Amino acid sequence: MATQIRKFEQDAIVDVILEKVTKSKNNKANGAITGCKEYRDLLSTANEVKSFDNQIKILKEQRDELSNKVHRGVEHYNSVRDFELKYDRWNGVLSTKIGINKWKLKEKIANRIAISLLPKDAIQNIDAIIESIAKEFE
């Protein structure tokens, strides 16, 4: 006499069989693929691409370090001079910025005036002081 199985028991048996068949098919497919010359060639090329990506990452880090060094140098250069440099980080281009840094020049002139006005007779000589300082910065 045949025994009748319930639906959940049948599903459990199907799941076990499916798992065995799937595992077997995956192993066969994996063996067939890894044994194929085309796959090995493509895998080799993919590994070369990965190697290039690592090299590119290293080069980008080195580029960023150098770019930061140039940027800091430009900031220092610009802080002590009347004429300025400009650095384009994206393109790595260093150029001169045409024109006078009026703010820095104004600060230097103001400092010279402050120093010149220290003596008591400065009020009488203000025009001469202004002319003398203007000639100095021409």
Backbone as a chain_set.jsonl record, in Angstrom:
{"seq": "MATQIRKFEQDAIVDVILEKVTKSKNNKANGAITGCKEYRDLLSTANEVKSFDNQIKILKEQRDELSNKVHRGVEHYNSVRDFELKYDRWNGVLSTKIGINKWKLKEKIANRIAISLLPKDAIQNIDAIIESIAKEFE", "coords": {"N": [[0.826, -1.155, 0.0], [0.601, 2.163, -0.888], [2.026, 4.973, 0.56], [0.782, 8.067, 1.281], [2.218, 11.275, 0.903], [2.518, 14.385, 2.61], [2.034, 17.811, 1.474], [4.03, 19.689, 2.416], [6.047, 17.931, 3.094], [6.648, 16.841, 0.639], [7.585, 19.181, -0.613], [9.89, 19.626, 0.898], [11.462, 17.427, 0.167], [11.767, 17.964, -2.563], [13.227, 20.346, -2.383], [15.682, 19.411, -1.303], [16.556, 17.7, -3.357], [16.724, 19.564, -5.469], [18.734, 21.247, -4.476], [20.955, 19.482, -4.528], [21.109, 18.903, -7.288], [21.488, 21.474, -8.363], [23.94, 22.182, -7.169], [25.605, 20.256, -8.295], [25.368, 20.883, -11.051], [26.402, 23.499, -11.016], [29.066, 22.982, -10.239], [29.951, 21.45, -12.448], [29.633, 23.345, -14.514], [31.349, 25.349, -13.605], [33.795, 23.979, -13.711], [33.94, 23.55, -16.47], [34.041, 26.149, -17.413], [36.368, 27.23, -16.172], [38.265, 25.631, -17.32], [38.326, 26.446, -19.896], [40.042, 28.045, -22.533], [39.481, 30.635, -23.514], [38.217, 31.808, -21.312], [40.32, 31.843, -19.444], [42.057, 33.599, -20.765], [40.505, 35.958, -20.765], [40.281, 36.31, -18.008], [42.925, 36.814, -17.366], [43.293, 39.255, -18.712], [41.415, 40.813, -17.332], [42.627, 40.837, -14.844], [44.894, 42.322, -15.464], [43.701, 44.795, -15.946], [42.792, 45.35, -13.361], [45.27, 45.603, -12.102], [46.235, 47.893, -13.419], [44.358, 49.729, -12.453], [45.102, 49.805, -9.756], [47.664, 50.91, -10.017], [46.989, 53.38, -11.108], [45.591, 54.476, -8.959], [47.673, 54.762, -7.098], [49.296, 56.588, -8.504], [47.53, 58.778, -8.631], [47.386, 59.451, -5.93], [50.041, 60.252, -5.501], [50.111, 62.407, -7.282], [48.225, 64.104, -6.07], [49.567, 64.68, -3.675], [51.817, 66.113, -4.643], [50.48, 68.208, -5.901], [49.275, 69.462, -3.722], [51.576, 70.315, -2.447], [52.558, 72.211, -4.293], [50.415, 74.0, -4.215], [50.521, 74.904, -1.523], [53.022, 76.151, -1.675], [52.479, 78.187, -3.531], [50.611, 79.679, -2.075], [52.268, 80.59, 0.005], [54.18, 82.027, -1.483], [52.53, 84.037, -2.58], [51.817, 85.363, -0.27], [53.936, 86.914, 0.485], [54.67, 88.634, -1.529], [54.077, 91.255, -3.975], [53.067, 90.698, -6.505], [51.161, 87.987, -7.852], [50.912, 84.387, -7.967], [49.063, 81.875, -9.689], [47.462, 78.798, -9.259], [46.158, 76.11, -10.929], [44.602, 73.432, -9.831], [43.224, 71.266, -11.009], [44.102, 71.049, -13.645], [46.784, 71.213, -13.304], [48.283, 73.525, -13.792], [50.477, 76.194, -13.495], [50.488, 79.63, -13.211], [51.07, 83.157, -13.784], [49.485, 85.8, -12.065], [48.175, 88.512, -13.437], [48.584, 91.906, -12.633], [48.476, 94.074, -9.781], [48.495, 93.265, -6.372], [46.334, 94.939, -4.759], [45.338, 95.147, -2.164], [47.409, 94.182, -0.484], [49.407, 95.998, -1.153], [48.215, 98.373, -0.334], [48.124, 97.893, 2.388], [50.868, 97.858, 2.994], [51.544, 100.505, 2.38], [49.935, 101.835, 4.243], [51.119, 101.011, 6.598], [53.654, 102.209, 6.333], [52.907, 104.892, 6.405], [51.875, 105.055, 8.98], [54.183, 104.633, 10.45], [55.68, 106.833, 9.617], [54.182, 108.91, 10.652], [54.662, 108.969, 13.309], [56.582, 110.832, 14.533], [56.368, 114.118, 16.111], [56.322, 116.312, 14.448], [55.074, 115.489, 12.168], [52.53, 116.213, 11.236], [52.854, 118.696, 10.091], [54.422, 118.024, 7.961], [52.992, 116.329, 6.279], [52.227, 116.305, 3.529], [54.703, 116.163, 2.245], [55.552, 113.715, 3.231], [53.643, 111.96, 2.141], [54.135, 112.25, -0.63], [56.766, 111.336, -0.714], [56.488, 108.66, 0.08], [54.739, 107.7, -1.924], [56.389, 107.92, -4.19], [58.249, 106.021, -3.52], [56.858, 103.62, -3.878], [56.25, 103.49, -6.559]], "CA": [[0.0, 0.0, 0.0], [1.379, 3.386, -1.043], [1.784, 5.98, 1.58], [0.63, 9.393, 0.71], [2.968, 12.276, 1.671], [1.883, 15.696, 2.665], [2.618, 18.822, 0.588], [5.261, 20.256, 2.975], [7.071, 16.877, 3.011], [7.033, 16.801, -0.776], [8.392, 20.38, -0.852], [11.187, 19.419, 1.539], [12.2, 16.478, -0.677], [12.102, 18.694, -3.786], [14.294, 21.289, -2.04], [16.93, 18.659, -1.147], [16.956, 17.258, -4.704], [17.092, 20.766, -6.202], [20.029, 21.693, -3.971], [21.986, 18.567, -5.041], [21.218, 19.079, -8.739], [22.07, 22.801, -8.587], [25.347, 22.123, -6.788], [26.29, 19.447, -9.305], [25.415, 21.659, -12.295], [27.335, 24.607, -10.814], [30.426, 22.432, -10.264], [30.275, 21.1, -13.843], [29.764, 24.592, -15.276], [32.569, 26.01, -13.137], [34.913, 23.228, -14.276], [33.975, 23.789, -17.915], [34.447, 27.535, -17.645], [37.773, 27.444, -15.79], [39.106, 24.869, -18.237], [38.239, 27.071, -21.217], [41.142, 28.975, -22.828], [38.945, 31.995, -23.627], [37.993, 32.299, -19.951], [41.624, 32.137, -18.841], [42.548, 34.816, -21.414], [39.716, 37.079, -20.251], [40.648, 36.485, -16.603], [44.239, 37.456, -17.376], [43.081, 40.656, -19.105], [40.715, 41.466, -16.211], [43.637, 41.054, -13.799], [45.717, 43.45, -15.919], [42.907, 46.005, -15.7], [42.842, 45.572, -11.914], [46.621, 46.087, -11.816], [46.275, 49.29, -13.873], [43.568, 50.523, -11.505], [45.933, 50.013, -8.562], [48.725, 51.846, -10.389], [46.339, 54.689, -11.264], [45.306, 54.958, -7.612], [48.957, 55.201, -6.528], [49.698, 57.805, -9.21], [46.646, 59.87, -8.214], [47.807, 59.866, -4.594], [51.285, 60.997, -5.673], [49.744, 63.671, -7.925], [47.574, 64.943, -5.067], [50.613, 65.149, -2.769], [52.581, 67.157, -5.332], [49.584, 69.339, -6.126], [49.155, 70.152, -2.431], [52.863, 70.981, -2.21], [52.577, 73.406, -5.145], [49.394, 74.922, -3.696], [51.075, 75.545, -0.327], [54.091, 77.038, -2.13], [51.851, 79.368, -4.153], [50.052, 80.498, -0.99], [53.39, 81.265, 0.682], [54.723, 83.002, -2.439], [51.591, 85.158, -2.686], [51.698, 86.083, 0.998], [55.093, 87.785, 0.721], [54.99, 89.414, -2.726], [53.01, 92.1, -4.518], [52.49, 90.002, -7.655], [50.701, 86.685, -7.399], [50.854, 83.208, -8.817], [47.779, 81.19, -9.659], [47.66, 77.384, -9.53], [44.942, 75.375, -11.283], [44.832, 72.06, -9.369], [42.636, 70.252, -11.895], [44.918, 70.902, -14.848], [48.189, 71.255, -12.927], [48.907, 74.656, -14.492], [50.919, 77.307, -12.67], [50.593, 80.826, -14.048], [51.147, 84.416, -13.042], [48.249, 86.57, -12.026], [48.526, 89.864, -13.864], [48.029, 92.973, -11.815], [49.063, 94.283, -8.461], [47.621, 92.949, -5.252], [46.095, 96.264, -4.186], [45.13, 95.051, -0.72], [48.728, 94.073, 0.151], [50.106, 97.263, -1.371], [47.574, 99.355, 0.538], [48.563, 97.58, 3.748], [52.258, 98.315, 3.124], [51.533, 101.975, 2.395], [49.359, 102.25, 5.53], [52.147, 100.794, 7.619], [54.678, 103.237, 6.175], [52.34, 106.16, 6.885], [51.803, 104.974, 10.442], [55.551, 104.825, 10.954], [56.086, 108.213, 9.323], [53.418, 109.857, 11.459], [55.035, 108.887, 14.714], [57.169, 112.065, 15.088], [55.412, 115.193, 16.385], [56.26, 117.265, 13.348], [54.506, 114.799, 11.013], [51.359, 116.925, 10.739], [53.322, 119.78, 9.234], [55.11, 117.461, 6.803], [52.178, 115.242, 5.727], [52.302, 116.29, 2.062], [56.03, 115.671, 1.871], [55.589, 112.28, 3.571], [52.823, 111.252, 1.145], [54.878, 112.25, -1.895], [57.949, 110.477, -0.559], [56.03, 107.254, 0.112], [54.198, 107.373, -3.24], [57.518, 107.721, -5.092], [58.894, 104.764, -3.123], [56.088, 102.464, -4.336], [55.947, 103.561, -7.992]], "C": [[0.892, 1.247, 0.0], [1.001, 4.376, 0.036], [1.749, 7.339, 0.902], [1.428, 10.383, 1.576], [2.271, 13.622, 1.57], [2.673, 16.688, 1.812], [3.937, 19.351, 1.138], [6.387, 19.226, 2.963], [7.587, 16.763, 1.575], [7.935, 17.993, -1.107], [9.789, 20.228, -0.255], [12.053, 18.481, 0.698], [12.656, 17.172, -1.96], [13.256, 19.656, -3.515], [15.641, 20.583, -1.92], [17.453, 18.219, -2.515], [17.44, 18.448, -5.521], [18.472, 21.275, -5.768], [21.16, 20.813, -4.507], [22.211, 18.768, -6.532], [21.894, 20.416, -9.051], [23.56, 22.794, -8.278], [26.15, 21.358, -7.833], [26.448, 20.223, -10.61], [26.4, 22.825, -12.178], [28.781, 24.129, -10.858], [30.854, 22.08, -11.682], [30.51, 22.358, -14.674], [31.051, 25.312, -14.898], [33.799, 25.318, -13.71], [35.062, 23.484, -15.763], [34.478, 25.195, -18.215], [35.93, 27.724, -17.338], [38.73, 26.666, -16.675], [39.171, 25.478, -19.626], [39.347, 28.103, -21.398], [40.647, 30.421, -22.907], [38.728, 32.611, -22.249], [39.321, 32.694, -19.312], [42.225, 33.419, -19.445], [41.822, 36.058, -20.879], [40.059, 37.37, -18.79], [41.998, 37.193, -16.495], [44.11, 38.943, -17.716], [42.391, 41.427, -17.979], [41.696, 41.743, -15.074], [44.589, 42.185, -14.175], [45.001, 44.77, -15.656], [42.949, 46.351, -14.213], [44.207, 46.123, -11.504], [46.767, 47.553, -12.233], [45.501, 50.195, -12.919], [44.367, 50.804, -10.24], [47.051, 51.009, -8.843], [48.166, 53.271, -10.519], [46.053, 55.293, -9.894], [46.58, 55.493, -6.961], [49.408, 56.509, -7.18], [48.83, 58.994, -8.817], [47.037, 60.378, -6.831], [49.093, 60.685, -4.67], [51.009, 62.367, -6.293], [49.123, 64.619, -6.907], [48.592, 65.507, -4.07], [51.394, 66.302, -3.393], [51.738, 68.408, -5.553], [49.416, 70.142, -4.838], [50.438, 70.915, -2.105], [52.954, 72.271, -3.027], [51.594, 74.443, -4.605], [49.901, 75.652, -2.451], [52.191, 76.524, -0.703], [53.549, 78.313, -2.746], [51.269, 80.278, -3.077], [51.153, 81.262, -0.262], [53.972, 82.363, -0.212], [53.838, 84.246, -2.478], [51.511, 85.971, -1.402], [52.847, 87.073, 1.218], [55.448, 88.666, -0.472], [53.785, 90.225, -3.196], [52.321, 91.427, -5.699], [52.182, 88.572, -7.238], [50.845, 85.61, -8.461], [49.479, 82.596, -8.669], [48.035, 79.729, -10.03], [46.311, 76.708, -9.751], [45.185, 73.904, -10.944], [44.336, 71.009, -10.357], [43.503, 69.996, -13.116], [46.41, 70.92, -14.554], [48.949, 72.382, -13.59], [49.219, 75.765, -13.493], [51.102, 78.513, -13.582], [50.716, 82.058, -13.157], [49.803, 85.111, -13.122], [48.634, 88.014, -12.309], [47.843, 90.875, -12.952], [48.677, 93.003, -10.443], [48.031, 93.899, -7.414], [47.42, 94.243, -4.458], [45.946, 96.215, -2.669], [46.472, 94.998, 0.007], [49.502, 95.384, 0.015], [49.538, 98.352, -0.458], [48.01, 99.146, 1.984], [50.002, 98.067, 3.984], [52.326, 99.843, 3.211], [51.006, 102.478, 3.736], [50.378, 102.077, 6.652], [53.23, 101.865, 7.551], [54.172, 104.596, 6.679], [52.29, 106.167, 8.405], [53.179, 105.22, 11.06], [55.982, 106.278, 10.763], [55.377, 109.224, 10.207], [53.783, 109.819, 12.938], [55.687, 110.168, 15.258], [56.13, 113.181, 15.204], [55.288, 116.17, 15.221], [55.644, 116.663, 12.086], [53.324, 115.553, 10.417], [51.777, 118.05, 9.794], [53.919, 119.241, 7.933], [54.288, 116.384, 6.076], [52.264, 115.157, 4.207], [53.636, 115.745, 1.585], [56.144, 114.168, 2.142], [54.818, 111.471, 2.531], [53.559, 111.168, -0.185], [56.067, 111.299, -1.836], [57.558, 109.001, -0.591], [55.487, 106.849, -1.244], [55.317, 107.105, -4.237], [58.207, 106.384, -4.79], [58.172, 103.531, -3.694], [55.733, 102.515, -5.829], [56.718, 102.518, -8.76]], "O": [[1.822, 1.357, 0.799], [-0.168, 4.578, 0.365], [2.59, 7.678, 0.069], [1.344, 10.354, 2.803], [1.564, 13.938, 0.613], [3.83, 16.443, 1.47], [4.899, 19.456, 0.377], [7.556, 19.592, 2.838], [8.784, 16.611, 1.332], [8.937, 17.835, -1.803], [10.768, 20.666, -0.859], [13.249, 18.721, 0.537], [13.793, 16.993, -2.395], [14.168, 19.77, -4.333], [16.648, 21.11, -2.391], [18.644, 18.347, -2.801], [18.463, 18.353, -6.198], [19.277, 21.685, -6.604], [22.209, 21.326, -4.898], [23.351, 18.802, -6.995], [22.775, 20.481, -9.909], [24.356, 23.341, -9.042], [27.247, 21.771, -8.207], [27.524, 20.226, -11.208], [27.143, 23.111, -13.117], [29.633, 24.792, -11.448], [31.981, 22.37, -12.083], [31.468, 22.431, -15.443], [31.761, 25.824, -15.763], [34.741, 25.981, -14.146], [36.177, 23.621, -16.265], [35.245, 25.404, -19.155], [36.665, 28.304, -18.137], [39.906, 27.021, -16.764], [39.99, 25.064, -20.447], [39.569, 28.939, -20.523], [41.317, 31.331, -22.42], [39.016, 33.789, -22.037], [39.429, 33.761, -18.708], [42.825, 34.224, -18.733], [42.447, 37.076, -20.581], [40.121, 38.529, -18.379], [42.19, 38.06, -15.642], [44.742, 39.788, -17.082], [42.749, 42.572, -17.704], [41.599, 42.776, -14.413], [45.043, 42.927, -13.304], [45.61, 45.74, -15.203], [43.123, 47.514, -13.85], [44.29, 47.01, -10.654], [47.346, 48.358, -11.503], [45.943, 51.303, -12.615], [44.318, 51.913, -9.707], [47.353, 51.857, -8.003], [48.796, 54.238, -10.091], [46.251, 56.491, -9.69], [46.564, 56.558, -6.344], [49.849, 57.429, -6.491], [49.338, 60.108, -8.682], [47.026, 61.584, -6.581], [49.225, 61.699, -3.984], [51.597, 63.368, -5.884], [49.454, 65.804, -6.88], [48.496, 66.666, -3.668], [51.609, 67.336, -2.759], [52.225, 69.529, -5.41], [49.415, 71.373, -4.869], [50.396, 72.018, -1.559], [53.379, 73.305, -2.512], [51.912, 75.631, -4.546], [49.738, 76.866, -2.33], [52.295, 77.602, -0.117], [54.086, 79.396, -2.516], [51.411, 81.499, -3.147], [50.993, 82.442, 0.052], [54.223, 83.48, 0.24], [54.335, 85.371, -2.416], [51.171, 87.153, -1.444], [52.736, 87.973, 2.05], [56.448, 89.382, -0.42], [52.639, 89.924, -2.863], [51.111, 91.575, -5.873], [52.858, 88.01, -6.375], [50.893, 85.878, -9.661], [48.811, 82.776, -7.651], [48.74, 79.448, -11.0], [45.439, 76.727, -8.883], [45.888, 73.206, -11.675], [44.971, 69.966, -10.519], [43.625, 68.859, -13.57], [47.22, 70.672, -15.447], [50.125, 72.23, -13.92], [48.35, 76.215, -12.747], [51.786, 78.431, -14.602], [50.495, 82.001, -11.948], [49.087, 85.016, -14.119], [49.329, 88.653, -11.519], [46.687, 90.713, -12.56], [49.341, 92.055, -10.025], [46.842, 94.18, -7.561], [48.231, 94.592, -3.6], [46.377, 97.131, -1.968], [46.659, 95.693, 1.006], [50.169, 95.822, 0.953], [50.282, 99.148, 0.114], [48.237, 100.109, 2.716], [50.313, 98.617, 5.041], [53.075, 100.397, 4.016], [51.549, 103.425, 4.305], [50.473, 102.915, 7.549], [53.675, 102.372, 8.581], [54.918, 105.352, 7.301], [52.623, 107.167, 9.04], [53.311, 105.925, 12.061], [56.582, 106.875, 11.657], [55.924, 110.293, 10.481], [53.236, 110.589, 13.727], [55.362, 110.561, 16.378], [55.133, 113.186, 14.481], [54.239, 116.788, 15.043], [55.695, 117.29, 11.027], [53.137, 115.531, 9.201], [51.099, 118.309, 8.8], [53.918, 119.935, 6.916], [54.86, 115.599, 5.319], [52.362, 114.063, 3.652], [53.694, 114.961, 0.637], [56.763, 113.439, 1.367], [55.282, 110.42, 2.089], [53.594, 110.103, -0.801], [56.339, 110.558, -2.781], [58.233, 108.191, -1.225], [55.755, 105.732, -1.685], [55.222, 106.178, -5.042], [58.686, 105.704, -5.698], [58.809, 102.512, -3.962], [54.986, 101.662, -6.309], [56.589, 102.429, -9.981]]}, "num_chains": 1, "name": "protein.A"}
